[in-house]
Amino acid sequence: ALQKTMRHLDYKQAGNIDQANQEIQNLARQTQGVPVFTAEEIEKLRVHRTIANSGSYRHRVSFKDIFEGVTTTESIPGVIAELEKTHEDSEDISQVRNTIASLTKIAEAKGFLEAGDHLAASELVKDGRFRSGDSKPYIDRILSSFLLELMEPKIAEYTVLRPEPEEKADQFLIRAIDEAAQEGKLEGVRRLINLFGDYFDHQSKPPWMNSDAAAVSYYLAAKRLEEAGDDYAALKNYRIIIGLTDGKYAPMEEANAGIAALKEKNPELFTDLNSALLNEIEGLRNAVNRVSTMRSRYPQRP
């Protein structure tokens, strides 16, 4: 047992972490003599490995222990203080610095939110490239909590849903979009999809979002055009929706119903499409002529 203990200390002093822990495990399996380390102490050495440095031994940082129970921005100062104790010789020092930078960024975003600057707060946390390494799951947990705080007032405009325990921010937002769609709140669907783009990077966006965002926007525009009396423009928007890839919330049935209603209300739109097309071309030609006239009157300087 003493020989194994001495070998453990020698390996530890030399910086050979794996071999040092192997000697500790050999001690635990020893059936004769007095055990030098308990099973609990061995597990702690294998997983945790204290942050403080001793001699040339390059200790590992246990992000799991440091972030234990930490889920909100209020704990960020304490976590940073603990991480700053890491010795420069630690083999995790690069990850520690990145983690501190990530936490500092989230804390700054929290400050912007408290000051009422939602745009600056969302821009700071949207870029996920600064979160990496072993601390990423814990950084993401804090970030998700902050994003929920950032988004909840806007989501509450369209749904009474509240986040479930342990629910991530992006999962809650998608659930809110589902709820708004089921209740026929297409304006809410559009705004909540845009909210996803405001707070999450493009890699997190589900594939159906871009198509559905366009389809819903075209539909809402078509309804406004109908109200303004521009049935031809409304019809074009409805047809664009039909031509889009059917997504999760694309209002295909509503667009078809809109086309049917326009056909009953204004059948000449469908019987004289050539005339309507010629009118549109003439309008474009007039617009081009106006631009040309303006350029001739106000030539650009060389």
C-alpha positions as CSV (number, residue, x, y, z in Angstrom):
1,A,0.0,0.0,0.0
2,L,2.8,2.4,0.9
3,Q,4.6,1.7,-2.4
4,K,1.4,2.4,-4.4
5,T,1.0,5.6,-2.4
6,M,4.5,6.7,-3.2
7,R,4.1,5.9,-6.9
8,H,0.9,7.9,-6.9
9,L,2.7,10.9,-5.4
10,D,5.5,10.6,-7.9
11,Y,3.2,10.5,-10.9
12,K,1.2,13.4,-9.5
13,Q,4.3,15.5,-9.0
14,A,5.4,14.7,-12.6
15,G,2.1,15.8,-14.0
16,N,1.0,12.3,-15.1
17,I,-2.6,12.5,-14.1
18,D,-3.9,9.3,-15.6
19,Q,-1.2,7.1,-14.1
20,A,-1.5,8.9,-10.7
21,N,-5.2,8.1,-10.6
22,Q,-4.5,4.5,-11.8
23,E,-2.4,4.0,-8.7
24,I,-5.2,5.3,-6.6
25,Q,-7.6,2.8,-8.1
26,N,-5.0,0.0,-7.6
27,L,-5.1,0.9,-3.9
28,A,-8.8,0.7,-3.8
29,R,-8.7,-2.8,-5.2
30,Q,-6.1,-3.9,-2.7
31,T,-7.5,-6.6,-0.4
32,Q,-4.7,-6.7,2.2
33,G,-3.6,-4.0,4.6
34,V,-5.3,-0.8,5.6
35,P,-6.9,1.1,2.7
36,V,-5.2,4.4,2.2
37,F,-8.1,6.0,0.3
38,T,-11.8,5.4,0.6
39,A,-14.0,4.8,-2.5
40,E,-15.5,8.2,-2.1
41,E,-12.1,9.9,-2.0
42,I,-11.0,8.0,-5.2
43,E,-14.1,9.1,-7.1
44,K,-13.5,12.7,-6.0
45,L,-9.9,12.6,-7.2
46,R,-10.9,11.0,-10.5
47,V,-13.7,13.3,-11.3
48,H,-13.2,16.6,-9.5
49,R,-9.5,17.2,-9.1
50,T,-9.2,20.4,-7.1
51,I,-8.8,23.7,-8.9
52,A,-5.8,24.8,-6.8
53,N,-2.3,24.0,-8.1
54,S,0.4,22.0,-6.3
55,G,3.9,21.9,-7.7
56,S,3.9,21.0,-11.4
57,Y,0.7,18.9,-11.2
58,R,-1.7,20.2,-13.9
59,H,-5.1,19.9,-12.3
60,R,-8.4,19.6,-14.1
61,V,-11.4,21.9,-13.5
62,S,-14.7,20.3,-12.7
63,F,-17.2,22.5,-14.4
64,K,-19.9,20.2,-13.1
65,D,-19.1,21.0,-9.5
66,I,-18.6,24.7,-10.1
67,F,-22.0,25.1,-11.9
68,E,-23.8,22.8,-9.5
69,G,-27.3,24.3,-8.9
70,V,-26.6,27.3,-11.1
71,T,-29.4,28.1,-13.5
72,T,-29.9,31.9,-13.5
73,T,-27.9,35.0,-14.1
74,E,-27.9,35.9,-10.4
75,S,-25.2,33.3,-9.8
76,I,-22.8,34.5,-12.5
77,P,-20.6,36.6,-10.2
78,G,-20.0,33.7,-7.8
79,V,-19.2,31.3,-10.6
80,I,-16.7,33.8,-12.2
81,A,-15.1,34.3,-8.8
82,E,-14.7,30.5,-8.4
83,L,-13.3,30.1,-12.0
84,E,-10.8,32.9,-11.4
85,K,-9.1,30.7,-8.8
86,T,-7.9,28.4,-11.5
87,H,-4.1,28.3,-11.7
88,E,-2.5,29.4,-14.9
89,D,-0.8,26.0,-15.2
90,S,-4.2,24.2,-15.3
91,E,-4.7,22.3,-18.6
92,D,-8.2,23.7,-18.6
93,I,-7.1,27.4,-18.4
94,S,-8.2,28.1,-22.0
95,Q,-11.7,26.7,-21.4
96,V,-11.9,28.6,-18.1
97,R,-11.1,31.9,-19.9
98,N,-13.7,31.2,-22.6
99,T,-16.2,30.4,-19.9
100,I,-15.6,33.6,-18.0
101,A,-15.9,35.6,-21.2
102,S,-19.3,33.9,-22.0
103,L,-20.6,34.5,-18.5
104,T,-19.5,38.1,-18.6
105,K,-21.3,38.6,-21.9
106,I,-24.5,37.2,-20.5
107,A,-24.2,39.4,-17.4
108,E,-23.7,42.4,-19.7
109,A,-26.9,41.4,-21.6
110,K,-28.7,41.2,-18.3
111,G,-27.6,44.8,-17.6
112,F,-28.9,46.0,-21.0
113,L,-32.3,44.2,-20.3
114,E,-32.6,45.9,-16.9
115,A,-31.9,49.2,-18.6
116,G,-34.7,48.5,-21.1
117,D,-32.5,48.0,-24.1
118,H,-33.9,44.7,-25.4
119,L,-32.2,45.0,-28.8
120,A,-28.7,45.3,-27.3
121,A,-29.4,42.4,-24.9
122,S,-30.5,40.1,-27.7
123,E,-27.6,40.9,-30.0
124,L,-25.1,40.0,-27.2
125,V,-26.6,36.6,-26.6
126,K,-27.5,35.6,-30.2
127,D,-24.0,34.8,-31.3
128,G,-23.4,31.2,-30.0
129,R,-19.8,30.9,-31.3
130,F,-18.3,32.0,-28.0
131,R,-19.7,29.0,-26.1
132,S,-17.7,25.9,-26.4
133,G,-15.9,23.2,-24.5
134,D,-16.9,21.3,-21.3
135,S,-18.7,24.3,-19.9
136,K,-21.1,24.6,-22.8
137,P,-24.1,22.7,-21.3
138,Y,-23.9,24.8,-18.1
139,I,-23.5,28.1,-20.1
140,D,-26.5,27.1,-22.3
141,R,-28.6,26.4,-19.1
142,I,-28.0,29.9,-17.8
143,L,-28.5,31.5,-21.2
144,S,-31.8,29.6,-21.7
145,S,-33.0,31.0,-18.4
146,F,-32.0,34.5,-19.4
147,L,-33.7,34.2,-22.9
148,L,-36.9,33.1,-21.2
149,E,-36.8,36.3,-19.1
150,L,-36.1,38.3,-22.2
151,M,-38.8,36.8,-24.4
152,E,-41.7,36.2,-21.9
153,P,-43.2,39.7,-22.1
154,K,-43.4,39.5,-25.9
155,I,-44.7,35.9,-26.0
156,A,-47.4,36.8,-23.4
157,E,-48.9,39.1,-26.0
158,Y,-50.1,36.1,-28.0
159,T,-50.5,33.2,-25.5
160,V,-51.1,32.5,-21.8
161,L,-48.6,29.7,-21.9
162,R,-45.7,29.7,-19.4
163,P,-42.5,27.7,-19.5
164,E,-42.4,24.3,-18.0
165,P,-39.8,23.3,-15.4
166,E,-36.5,22.5,-17.2
167,E,-38.0,23.7,-20.6
168,K,-35.4,25.3,-22.8
169,A,-36.1,28.8,-24.3
170,D,-36.3,27.6,-27.9
171,Q,-38.6,24.7,-27.0
172,F,-41.0,27.1,-25.2
173,L,-41.0,29.5,-28.1
174,I,-41.9,26.8,-30.6
175,R,-44.7,25.6,-28.2
176,A,-46.0,29.2,-28.1
177,I,-46.0,29.3,-31.9
178,D,-48.0,26.1,-31.9
179,E,-50.5,27.6,-29.5
180,A,-50.9,30.8,-31.5
181,A,-51.4,28.8,-34.8
182,Q,-54.0,26.5,-33.2
183,E,-56.0,29.6,-32.1
184,G,-55.8,31.1,-35.5
185,K,-53.6,34.0,-34.4
186,L,-51.6,34.3,-37.6
187,E,-50.2,37.7,-36.7
188,G,-48.9,36.1,-33.5
189,V,-47.4,33.3,-35.5
190,R,-45.5,35.7,-37.7
191,R,-44.2,37.8,-34.8
192,L,-43.2,34.8,-32.8
193,I,-41.3,33.3,-35.7
194,N,-39.5,36.6,-36.2
195,L,-38.7,36.5,-32.4
196,F,-37.0,33.2,-32.9
197,G,-34.7,34.8,-35.5
198,D,-34.0,37.7,-33.1
199,Y,-32.8,35.5,-30.2
200,F,-31.4,32.4,-31.8
201,D,-28.7,31.7,-34.4
202,H,-29.8,30.3,-37.8
203,Q,-28.5,26.8,-36.9
204,S,-31.1,26.5,-34.2
205,K,-34.0,27.4,-36.5
206,P,-36.2,24.5,-37.6
207,P,-36.3,24.0,-41.4
208,W,-40.0,24.9,-41.7
209,M,-39.7,28.4,-40.2
210,N,-38.5,30.4,-43.2
211,S,-41.1,29.0,-45.5
212,D,-43.9,29.5,-43.0
213,A,-42.8,33.0,-42.1
214,A,-43.1,34.0,-45.7
215,A,-46.4,32.2,-46.2
216,V,-48.0,33.9,-43.2
217,S,-46.7,37.3,-44.2
218,Y,-48.1,36.9,-47.7
219,Y,-51.5,35.9,-46.3
220,L,-51.7,38.8,-43.9
221,A,-50.7,41.2,-46.7
222,A,-53.4,39.7,-48.9
223,K,-56.1,40.4,-46.3
224,R,-54.9,44.0,-46.0
225,L,-54.9,44.4,-49.8
226,E,-58.5,43.1,-50.0
227,E,-59.6,45.6,-47.3
228,A,-57.9,48.3,-49.4
229,G,-59.8,47.2,-52.5
230,D,-56.8,45.9,-54.4
231,D,-58.3,42.4,-55.3
232,Y,-55.7,41.7,-58.0
233,A,-52.7,42.2,-55.7
234,A,-54.5,40.1,-53.0
235,L,-55.0,37.3,-55.6
236,K,-51.3,37.4,-56.4
237,N,-50.4,36.9,-52.8
238,Y,-52.8,34.1,-52.3
239,R,-51.3,32.3,-55.4
240,I,-47.8,32.8,-54.1
241,I,-48.8,31.0,-50.9
242,I,-50.2,28.1,-52.8
243,G,-46.9,27.9,-54.7
244,L,-44.8,27.7,-51.6
245,T,-43.6,24.5,-50.0
246,D,-46.3,23.4,-47.5
247,G,-44.8,23.9,-44.1
248,K,-46.0,23.5,-40.5
249,Y,-48.2,26.7,-40.3
250,A,-48.5,27.8,-43.9
251,P,-52.1,29.0,-44.4
252,M,-52.8,26.9,-47.5
253,E,-56.5,26.3,-46.7
254,E,-57.0,30.0,-45.9
255,A,-55.3,31.0,-49.2
256,N,-57.5,28.7,-51.2
257,A,-60.6,30.1,-49.4
258,G,-59.4,33.6,-50.2
259,I,-59.0,32.7,-53.9
260,A,-62.5,31.2,-53.9
261,A,-64.0,34.3,-52.3
262,L,-62.3,36.6,-54.8
263,K,-63.6,34.5,-57.7
264,E,-67.1,34.8,-56.5
265,K,-66.7,38.5,-55.7
266,N,-64.7,39.5,-58.7
267,P,-64.9,36.9,-61.5
268,E,-63.4,39.2,-64.1
269,L,-60.0,38.7,-62.3
270,F,-60.0,35.2,-63.5
271,T,-61.6,35.7,-67.0
272,D,-59.4,38.5,-68.1
273,L,-56.0,37.7,-66.7
274,N,-54.3,38.8,-69.9
275,S,-55.7,42.3,-69.5
276,A,-54.6,42.4,-65.8
277,L,-51.2,41.3,-66.7
278,L,-50.9,44.0,-69.4
279,N,-52.0,46.6,-66.9
280,E,-49.3,45.4,-64.5
281,I,-46.6,45.6,-67.3
282,E,-47.8,49.1,-68.2
283,G,-47.5,50.1,-64.6
284,L,-43.9,48.8,-64.4
285,R,-43.1,50.6,-67.7
286,N,-44.4,53.9,-66.3
287,A,-42.3,53.4,-63.2
288,V,-39.2,52.8,-65.2
289,N,-39.9,55.9,-67.3
290,R,-40.3,58.0,-64.2
291,V,-36.9,56.9,-63.0
292,S,-35.3,57.6,-66.3
293,T,-36.8,61.1,-66.4
294,M,-35.5,61.8,-62.9
295,R,-32.0,60.7,-63.9
296,S,-32.1,62.9,-67.0
297,R,-33.1,65.9,-64.9
298,Y,-30.6,65.3,-62.2
299,P,-27.6,63.6,-63.8
300,Q,-25.1,62.0,-61.5
301,R,-21.8,63.7,-61.0
302,P,-18.7,61.8,-62.4
